[in-house]
Amino acid sequence: MTRELFNNEDLISSLKNSGDKIAIYGMGNGAAKLMDVLKQNGLGCSAVFASVDFVRGQEFLGHKVLTLSQTEELLGDFTVLVGFASDQTEVISRIKKIQKKHRTLIPEINVYGVHTELFDLSYLDGHFSEFKEIYDALSDDISRRFFISLINFKLTGDPDYLWELDSLSAERTDELNVRTYADLGAYDGDTLTETLSKHPE
């Protein structure tokens, strides 16, 4: 594994270099933490918007919550930062539609500890030997491609890397032929459920 496999611009650098106005999609805890991250890095939020069903004239941290179309009328062109997480098909489809109209990024923010600390180029380079050790231990092409896309997503927030992860995950699940499977994560067993749906035997 070489450093050239990874993006040379992280999320904050790309926002600063673009000079784009920033609109945050969402108004929950993630969006609030995202505002902290922007502020700490000398960046501002020009607008907050939500899905139409959630817009009722309310305010969120000093911003009137708008619809996407109202945000477009106000700002013209802008970069969208998604301020929440979801695995719902409808929500993901909505994000992909927004992505077709506006540059859209999905920042990964720590949910514990110091949430303003980001996975940036400094972090990547400071831990590169550890990442290389993990990469070198992977035994197949899908796993290595998944690892590279995961790191690049964490680094840039570019959702195209996230969609690539979905594709690679499906590819891996389709080819699995195992008798014993353990899902040792801390979520709700979604990985195991997905595998069983494709390999019920």
C-alpha positions in Angstrom: 0.0 0.0 0.0 1.3 3.5 -0.9 0.2 6.9 0.1 -0.9 7.6 -3.5 -3.9 5.4 -3.0 -5.5 8.1 -0.8 -7.0 11.5 -1.5 -4.6 14.4 -1.1 -7.3 16.8 0.2 -9.3 16.3 3.3 -12.8 17.6 4.1 -11.9 20.9 5.8 -9.2 21.7 3.2 -11.6 21.1 0.3 -14.2 23.4 1.9 -11.7 26.1 2.4 -10.2 25.8 -1.0 -13.5 25.8 -2.8 -14.8 29.0 -1.0 -18.3 27.6 -1.4 -21.2 28.7 0.8 -22.1 25.8 3.1 -25.6 24.6 3.9 -26.2 21.9 6.5 -28.8 19.3 5.8 -30.4 18.3 9.1 -31.1 19.8 12.5 -30.2 17.2 15.1 -27.2 16.5 17.4 -25.0 15.6 14.4 -25.8 19.0 12.7 -25.0 20.8 16.0 -21.6 19.1 16.3 -20.9 19.8 12.6 -21.4 23.5 13.2 -18.8 23.3 16.0 -16.4 21.6 13.6 -16.9 24.4 11.0 -16.5 27.1 13.6 -13.3 25.6 15.0 -11.9 25.5 11.5 -12.8 29.1 10.6 -15.8 28.1 8.4 -19.4 29.2 8.7 -22.8 27.8 7.9 -24.9 29.9 5.5 -28.1 28.0 5.9 -29.8 25.0 7.5 -32.4 23.0 5.6 -34.4 19.9 6.2 -36.8 17.6 4.2 -40.1 19.4 3.5 -42.1 17.4 6.0 -39.9 18.6 8.8 -39.9 22.3 8.0 -42.4 24.2 10.2 -40.9 27.7 10.4 -38.6 26.6 13.3 -35.1 27.8 14.1 -32.0 25.7 14.7 -29.0 27.3 16.4 -29.8 30.8 15.1 -30.8 29.6 11.6 -34.3 29.5 10.2 -34.8 26.0 9.0 -35.5 26.1 5.2 -36.5 23.6 2.5 -34.0 22.7 -0.1 -35.8 24.9 -2.7 -35.8 27.9 -0.3 -32.1 27.3 0.3 -31.5 27.4 -3.4 -33.4 30.6 -3.7 -31.3 32.1 -0.9 -27.9 30.9 -1.8 -27.8 29.9 -5.4 -25.0 27.4 -5.6 -23.6 25.9 -2.4 -22.0 22.8 -0.8 -24.3 20.6 1.2 -23.0 18.9 4.4 -25.2 16.1 5.6 -25.6 16.5 9.4 -27.2 13.2 10.3 -26.8 9.4 9.7 -29.4 7.1 8.2 -29.6 3.7 6.6 -33.1 4.2 5.3 -33.5 3.6 1.6 -35.7 6.7 1.1 -33.3 9.0 2.9 -30.3 7.7 1.0 -32.2 8.2 -2.3 -33.0 11.7 -1.2 -29.3 12.4 -0.5 -28.3 11.0 -3.9 -30.9 13.4 -5.6 -29.4 16.3 -3.8 -25.9 15.2 -4.8 -26.9 15.4 -8.5 -27.7 19.1 -8.0 -25.1 20.3 -5.4 -21.8 19.2 -4.2 -22.7 17.0 -1.3 -20.4 15.8 1.5 -21.1 13.5 4.5 -18.7 14.4 7.2 -17.8 11.7 9.7 -17.9 13.2 13.2 -16.9 11.5 16.5 -20.0 10.6 18.5 -17.9 10.5 21.7 -14.9 12.3 23.1 -13.7 15.4 21.4 -16.1 15.5 18.4 -14.2 18.3 16.7 -11.2 16.1 16.1 -11.5 14.9 12.5 -9.9 12.2 10.4 -7.8 14.5 8.3 -4.6 14.4 6.3 -2.5 14.9 9.5 -4.3 12.0 11.2 -3.8 9.8 8.1 -0.2 10.5 7.8 0.5 10.2 11.5 -1.1 6.7 11.6 -0.1 5.6 8.1 2.2 2.7 9.2 -0.7 1.3 11.2 -3.1 1.5 8.3 -0.5 -0.1 6.1 -0.1 -3.0 8.5 -3.9 -3.6 8.4 -4.0 -3.3 4.6 -1.1 -5.7 4.2 -2.9 -8.3 6.4 -5.9 -8.3 4.1 -5.9 -11.4 1.8 -8.2 -10.5 -1.1 -8.9 -7.7 -3.6 -12.4 -6.8 -2.3 -11.2 -6.4 1.2 -8.3 -4.1 0.1 -10.6 -2.0 -2.1 -13.1 -1.7 0.7 -10.3 -0.5 3.1 -9.1 2.1 0.7 -12.6 3.4 0.0 -13.4 3.5 3.7 -10.3 5.6 4.5 -11.0 7.9 1.6 -14.6 8.4 2.8 -13.5 9.1 6.3 -10.9 11.6 5.0 -13.1 13.5 2.5 -16.7 12.9 3.3 -17.3 12.2 -0.4 -20.4 10.0 -0.6 -19.2 8.3 -3.8 -16.7 6.4 -1.6 -19.7 5.4 0.6 -21.7 4.2 -2.3 -18.6 2.2 -3.4 -18.5 0.6 0.1 -22.1 -0.5 -0.3 -21.3 -2.0 -3.7 -18.2 -3.9 -2.4 -20.2 -5.1 0.7 -22.9 -6.6 -1.6 -20.2 -8.1 -3.8 -18.5 -9.7 -0.8 -21.8 -11.0 0.7 -22.8 -12.5 -2.7 -19.6 -14.6 -2.8 -19.6 -15.8 0.8 -19.8 -19.5 1.3 -19.3 -20.1 5.0 -20.7 -22.5 7.6 -20.0 -20.3 10.6 -20.5 -16.5 10.7 -20.1 -14.1 13.6 -21.3 -10.5 13.7 -19.2 -8.9 16.5 -20.2 -5.3 16.0 -21.9 -3.0 18.4 -25.0 -2.1 16.3 -28.1 -4.2 15.9 -26.8 -7.2 13.9 -27.5 -5.6 10.5 -24.5 -7.3 8.9 -25.6 -10.8 10.0 -29.2 -10.1 9.0 -28.1 -9.0 5.5 -25.9 -12.2 5.2 -28.7 -14.5 6.3 -31.1 -12.9 3.8 -28.8 -13.8 1.0 -27.6 -17.2 2.4 -30.5 -18.5 4.4 -29.2 -22.1 4.4 
